[in-house]
Amino acid sequence: MRIAVVSTHPIQYYAPLFRFMAKEPGVELKVFYTWSQSELGSKFDVDFGKIIEWDIPLLDGYAFEFIDNISNDPGVHHFNGINNPNLNKSIAIWKPEFVLVIGWNFKSHLACMRYFKGKIPVLFKGDSTLLDEKPGLKKILRRISLTWVYRKVDIALYVGKNNFDYFKKHGLQDNQLHWVPHAVDNTRFRGGKELEEEAKLWRRRLDIRDDELVVLFAGKFEPKKDPDFMIRLAKNLPDTRLKLILVGNGILESELKERASGDKRIIFLDFQNQQKMPLVYRLCDIFVLPSKGPGETWGLAVNEAMACKRPVLVSKKCGCVPDLVEENVTGWVFEPGDTGDLEMKELLQKTLNDQSRLKAMGEQIWTKLQPYSYETVIEQMKSINLS
């Protein structure tokens, strides 16, 4: 299996997977990065409001090449931000058996799909869903244009049910759809007993008692993630046994801290880098992803929290819901908005009065997560029928 991967830039979720794949016997992988300016490493993240430099290696353990990007306004914020005249030639010189394009909505990525279609099999990976669709002319026009785009694909690698439905709606047939799940490094997040002990010490430093229920949000403080859910939850549920931790930074930070002022149960922690996240998730008894969209196509933080054996509260606007969140087994699902706020208030009040079931859910959560692993990604990639 000789596979060329086309991706914009090194990403903390993909780099560990590329390393894992590169070690697999019988797999030859090379990643062609199209946002060449990202080779410089750390950059200012507008959403976090700070310079982000990931503390895990993003370019170790696999073959890669940065392709010169000649865009006048380089970046992933618009279609013409990725413009690589030499991309297709560079891939062809490497002579892959097939090419995997991650994301079509950049000039060079779409051109790559069009160029190699009919020459070698074109695989496509994207995790879009229909969750945020609204009726109207824009929806109709988008459906027509996307149906045209996906005609340039031989096989789409869908990550879950919502993504499968999206591809079907845009003209791909069952024999063109192959499940390759979204996954994180489950082994790293699972860790061992030492992480649980370290988390207990951190909880004590945060003045959290063992009998208190901790709910945690970790991510960008931006409207689509709806971190304000945590502030509303605190106001709806004044029980002193509840502690709420918000981890991250972003444009809503000042507003959130102002709304939370005076409530000592609400704790803010700055952005935590990847190496520390297995410990961060262990601060909580329940992890929450309350996104209201648009654009929460999956929610890999849910995978990470579940790998730490933590139950999850997840909004219906998150693409991972039908695949990962089994009611009362791995967590709970709610509708974003007032109704969901009240439902979660009642759920957490019951949980405060009986926390024993949370501990019992740990092994069920780990079992549910097993198919969503790097090992499964390899198995599924190898099983693709390209005939």
N, C-alpha and C positions, 0 to 999 in steps of 0.2 A: 504494500500500500504506500504509494508515493504521492503525498498530498501537499499542494500549495495552498496556504491559507492567506486570504487577503483581509487585513484588519487595519483600522485607522492608526492606532497607537497602542503601546503597551498598557494593559489594563490589569488591575490587581486580581480580578476574578478569572481572567483567561491565562495569564502567565503560568500559574501553577499547573493548570491543565495541559498547556503546551509541553511543559517539562515532563509531565507524567506520560504523555503520548509519545514523546521523543525517546523515552526509555523502553517502550514496548517493542519486543522482537517483531520484526516484519513490518514495522512502520517507519517510513522516512518522511519527515515533516520539515517544511520550511515556511516561515511566516514572512509575508511581504507587508511591511508597514507603509502606509500611504501618506501619513501626516509626518513628513520627515522632520519638521520643526520640533516635534515632540521628542526627538532623540536627545535633546538637551536635558531631559529629565523633569525636575520639579517645575511647576507653573502655578500661577495664581488661579485659584478655583473661585469663580464668581459666586457660585451657590454657597460654598462654605465661607467665603469672604476672607480667605487667607491662602498663602502659598502651601501647596500640598506636595510632600515628597514621601512616597510610600516606603515603609521600612521593611518590605519584603523584596527580594530580587525579582525584577521584571524581565530581565534579558539573559538570565542564566539558564543553561541546561537544554537549549534548543537552538536550531539554526534560524537566523532571521536576516532580513535586509531592509534598510530604509530606502525607499524609492523617492527620488527628488520630487518635491511638490512645488510647482511653479505658480500656484495661486497667488494673486495679488492680496488676498485677504485669507490667509491659510487658517484652517481650523475645521471643527466638526459642527459649527453652528449654521452652515448653509451648504447647499448643493455644490457650488463652485469652489468651496473651501478646500476640496481635495481634487487636485488636477495633476496627474502624473503621466506625461506622454510616454515614458519608458516602462510603464508597469507591465503591459502585456508582453513586450519583448523580453523583459527580465524573467517573467514566469516561463515563457516558452523556452528560453535558453536552459532553464533548470529541468525541463522535460518531465513535468508531473503526470501521473496517471489521471488525476482529476484535480479540480480547483474548488476550494470552499471559500465563498465570499460572505463575509459577515457584514450585513447591512447594505442595502442597494442605493440609499438616498444620497450618494455622492457621485460626482461626475465620473471619476475614474472607476469606481466600483460597478456602476451600471455599464460603462464601456467595456469593462473586463468580462462581465456576464455575456454581453452581446458578442464580443470577439470570440470567446471560447465555445459558445453554444454551437454544437455540431462538430467541433474539433475534438474536445475531450468532455467528459461529463462535468456539468456545472452543478455543484451543490450550493445551497444557500442556507444561511442561518440568520434568523431574526426572531424576536419574541413578541411581535405586535399582536394585539387582540382587538376584538370588536366592542370591548367594554365601554369605551368612551364615544362610540358612534352616535351621531344625532341625525334625525331625518332631515331631508332637504336636498337641494341641488348639489351642494358640495359633496355630499355622501355619494350621490350618483356618479358625479364626475370622477371622484377619487376611485370608486369601484372600477370604472372603465380604465383609468390610467394604470392602476395596480394590476389589473388582469393582464394588461399588455406587458408590464414589467415582468411578471412571473412566468410569462411564456418563454423567457430567457433562462429558465431554471429547469434542470432535469429532475432533481430531487431536493425537496425542502426538508430540512431537519427541524421538526417541530418539537418544542420543549414541554408541551403539556396540552390539556384539552382546549383551553381558550385559544391558544396559538394554532392548534389543529383546525378549529372552526374558522379562524381568520383565513388560513390558507385555502380551505375548501371554498369559502365564499368568494375568493378571488381566482377561481378557475383551476386550481391544482386538483388532480385526481388522486384517489386512494393509493394507487401504485406509485405515485410521485412523493408520497409523504412517509417519512421515516422518523420514528421517535428517537431523539437523542436528548436526554433530559438536561435541564439546568442543574449544575452541581457545584459544590464548593469542596474544599479539602476537608472532608468529614473527619479524617484521622487527626488532623491538627486541631480542629475545634473540639473533638471529643476529649482529648487530653487525658489526664489521670486525676487521682485523688488530690495530688498536690495543688492543682488549680482550684479545686473546691475549698481547700484549706486557705489558700491565699485570698480567695474571694471573701471568705468569712472574716478574715482580718481587715480587708478593705471595708466591708460593711460596718465593722465596729468603728473604724476611723471615721466613717460617715454618720456615726451615731444611730445605726440601725440595729434594733434588737432582733434576736433570733425568732421571736414570735410575731414579728411584723411581716406583712405581705408587701413585697416589692414588685412594682410594675415598671418596666423599662422601655423607653423609646430610644433608638439610636439611629441617627441619620441627619440629613440636612434639614435645617429649620427653614423650610420653604412651604408655601401654601399647599402644593399638591400632596405633601406628606402629612399635612394636618397635625403638626405637633401640639397645636392648641387643644386637641382632644384630651391631653393629659391635664391641662389646666381646668378644663370643663369637668373632667372626672373628679378632680380634687374638690371642686365646688359642689358637685352633685353628691359626693360621698365624703362627709366630714369625719368619718371614723378615724380615730387617732392611730389605729393599728396599720393604716395604709401609708406606704411611702412610694413616691413617684420620682423616678430618675430620668432626666432628659440628657442624652449624650450627643453632642454635636455643636455646630455653629451654623449661622446663616442669616438671611435678611430679616427673619422674624425674631431674632434673638432678643433684642432690646424690648420689644413688645411683650414677648412671653415672660421675660423676667419681671417686667413691670406688673403684669397681670398676676404673677405668682407671688409677688412681694407680700410678706406677712404670713405666708403659709410655710412653716418650717418643715412640713412633710415633703415639699417639692425640692429636689436637689438637681442642680445643673452641673454637668461635667463637660469640659471642652472636647473637641474632636479627639478621638483616640485612634491611633494608627493600627494597622492590621495585626501586628504581632500581639497587641494587647487585647484584641477583641474576644478571644476565647475566655479571658478573665472577666471582661466587661459583661458579657452575657450571664456569667455566673453570679453577678451581683443581684440578679432578679429571680423572682419566683415565676413570673409571667412576662413574656416579651410581647409588645404590641406594635403592629404596623397599621396605623389608622388611615392610610392614604385615601384621599377622595378623588385623586386624579386631576387632570388627565395625565396618562403616561406611566402609570405603575404597572408595567407590562408583566412583571413577575414578582419581584421582591426577594432577592437573594439573601437578605438579612434573615428571612424566615428559615431558609436552609441552615444558616449559621447558628441561629438560636436553637433549632431542633437538634443539630449536631451536638449541642451542649445539653441536650435532654431537657430543654425548657418548653413548657406549653406556650402556645401562641394565641394571641387575639388578633385577628386579621380582618380588615375591611373587605367587603365584596368587590371593591374596585381593584383588588390586587390579583394579577393573573394566575398566581400559584394556588389560589383557594381550592378549586376542585381536585387538585392533585395532591396537596400536602395537608390540608386542614380537614381532619375528620372530627366532627362534633363530639365533644366529651372524650375523645381518644387522644388526639394530638393538640387540640385547642378548640377555639370557638370563632365563629364568623359573625360579623354584624354589618348592618347597613349604615354607611356614613350619614351623619345628621342627627337630629334630635331623637328620633326613635332608637337608633343604635346607641346613643349616649345613655339613654334610660335603661336599655336592655343590659348594657355592660355594667351599669351601676348595680343593678339587681344581681347579676352574675357574681360580681366581685364581693358584694355584701355576703352572699351565701358562701363564697370561698373563704372570706375572712373568718367565718364561723366554723369552717371545716377545711383546713388546709391539707389534710392527710391525703386527699385524692390527687393533689399535685405531685407528690412524691411517687405515687403509684403509676402516674402517666409516663414517667421517664423512659422505661424500657419500651413501652408501646410507641413512643415518639421515635426512638432510635430504630426500631424495627420498620416503621413506616418510611423512614428516610433512606433505607438501604438501597433501593433501586435508583436513588438520585445521588450517584457517586461517580467518581472518575473511572472506576472499573466498568461501570455500566456504559459510560460514554465510549470507552474503547471497544467493548463488546458490540455495541450498536453500530459503531462506525465500521467495524470489520464485517458486519452482517449485511451491509448495503448491497443490494443487487443492482449492478450497473449494466446488466445485459439488456 
